[in-house]
Amino acid sequence: MTDEKKHKKEVDKVTGVETTGHEWDGLKELNNPLPRWWLWVFFICVIWSCWYFVVYPSWPVPGGATEGSSGYTQFKELRESQNEIIARQARYLERFEGASFDDIMNDEELYAFAIAGGSSAFKDNCATCHGTGAAGAKGYPNLNDDDWLWGGKLENIHQTINYGIRADNLDTRVSQMPSFGKDELLKREEIDAVVDYVLSLSGHKKKDSYDLGVKIFQEQCASCHGEKGKGMREFGAPNLTDKIWLYGGDRATVFKTVYYARAGMMPAWGERLDENTIKQLTVYLHQLGGGESDEAVIDEEKVIEHVEPETDTEYSNEHAE
Amino acid sequence: MSNQKQTQSTQTSTQNSQDIQYFAKQEKIYPKRVWGRYRKIKWLVMAITLGIYYLTPFIRWDRGPNAPDQAVLIDLNNAKAYWFWIEIWPQEVYILTGILILAAIGLFFVTSLFGRVWCGYTCPQTVWTDLFVWVERIIQGDRNARKKLHESPWTFDKIKKITLTHAIWLFIAWWTAGSFVLYFNDAPTLVRSFFEWDVSPVVLTFIGGLTFSTYLMAGFAREQVCTFMCPYARFQSAMFDRDTLIISYDEQRGEQRGKHKKGESWEGRGHCIDCTACVQVCPMGIDIRNGLQMECIACGLCVDACNNIMDKIDLPRGLIRYDTTNHMEAEVKGGDEKFKFIRPRTIYYLCVIVLVGCTMLYALINRAPLQLNVLHDRNPLFVQLSSGEIRNGYILKILNKTHDHLEYKISLDGLDDARIEVKAAGEADKNKLHVPADSVGSYHVYVSSFAEPGKPREITFNIQDQSGKYKDSYTSKFVTRND
């Protein structure tokens, strides 16, 4: 192009499109401008970005970014939505705070609130040991069933959660089973006999050592587990006659339990969670299926001093196969 | 530019025999005012359809104290839709499917009989465009005045007229958007909230969006929607056959067309005087004398325009008319062919309509006022109880579709020794499950049994209300071991 100004519009014959007048080695550039709508979108984006630059934090500077006229940050937004949720909960919390368990169990709204809060608190804090469905695991009780070591009324559950079991807390629930084998309190054959006796309580066949087993049990075990082996909640001593075994009901496991003893522990959650959450957890656990009502008759024994032979025969007959 | 292109293309046609134009610029159309039978029908249909649209949300319908009293309401928060005596829950969304099938086949049926009359008379795009053109005409004048104003330089008068037009358009668009939102809210409450300056941002966003789309579609896009965007417009031609009524130009009678002076003889020439009245009134901007075209929405305004001209020059009406291809061809041959409304096509469309309609009617009449759904607990699947019993947990969802608060009782089949326990606040037990009107009650129920561990067994929950009027059942599983 010798003289740009003199250049007249030239139209390409093949396509019918104007050229730009630029030519390289005989190749001419066609003038196909960007579509108008595309340009408009582009311009609007440019304008928008200027606005964004001013209003929002956009330019990195040492120690952060420019603040933006709106003062927006994601942290602030998070805090706002959290406050919103807290405000929404406050409506229930206000009533929940002062409500007794009786009130909660009879108020549909509070009950639903407790279960919703308890369910999520459970998954945050308890599920690690007890499982997300509260079904427990070996050594960690299943909270769905009706077998409670320390009691299944709302008050019992509340106390257990609050102070824990064998936890580092003055009010914690505590009891200790002796390690009969490890500490040489019993001889091996005595342990064998008492294990077989305990197994016979839940329907296993009686062995020849039955009488020895009964004797050992009454001497060593009955003070906590009861004369009939039905357990005692004051000591967190499990019922040995039912179908539920915390560590397993096979002979080897029961033997191990008697030999080394067991002492599971749970933290005192009162030190970590607020009272409302613990109340919610209590109601949540109570409705998982095993919760006991205040009037429930609990089939547990008192400590007995004397062995009554009739009881034994009566009991063994019951479980004869 | 386009002219230049045209000349170019003719020049290069020897090299490039297929000259394809990839982009057609929208030509602004200024439909001329016309009066006649079809215009009258169009006004009437517009009044009826817009009347229905704008006023329906305000119709009240008494459903008792526990349900909304708006005749037509889609309650998104509570997931219910109300249409006079019909109420639909999300579970019954198949009824919506039925309505859509009926609408589609209904469209096919009408189209195969009368052509695209849906497009020409009742389609919202047509109706609102018509309304907007009417506003345009009232303010800016008829076709020629509008064209002149559009092409004239900006003057105070032009600014005034254009601004006024757009203001009214925006107002109509806003009203339209607002009416749409009324179908999803209690209409009087929402209207009142407007006067109290207390409208939710969600509502305002929807109104804003719909206002914009109405303004854009009826004010600017207009016939472009029908020609380029609408899928129905394209596939409706598949419903056409030689017995479908279409807007037809009687070529036999009209050609050779040409200008005609008063008193001249009609011998040896056609009746079309090439006045282009039919082109000027066409909202799609086509010339119907070129035969049936894809753009034609069968509104019949060209028929009115032509008939008015025919009256003026003392020729019989009907140079352009609704007619079928078969009928026209028979006339050419001198015979007469009756309109065939009963054809295989119309018969099977009608059959489908009747079939779907009856199915829907059956579904509506037999709509269960009580429904039970049972969800088996998954974590854990079952629980071993100390007594040796096995317990399964279930969530019972009780759908009370009546407008009364009811109490239900449940029983169980499939496990003889089953013990049923209900966990809920207050006094609920298996004989007393309370569910408020028109809502879903949810109860956690535990079933315990001494069932021998084995494969999951089927158990059936039965439910009925206290009077025994409503019943339902649900079969679920009772799991006894980990498989």
Interface residues (C-beta under 8 A of the other chain):
Chain A: V11 K13 V14 G16 I104 M105 N106 D107 E108 L110 Y111 A112 G131 T132 G133 A134 A135 N142 N144 D145 D146 D147 N239 D242 K243 I244 Q287 G289 G291
Chain B: Q4 K5 Q8 S9 Q11 T12 Q15 N16 D377 R378 N379 P380 V383 Q384 L385 S386 S387 G388 R391 G393 E421 K423 A424 A425 G426 H444 Y446
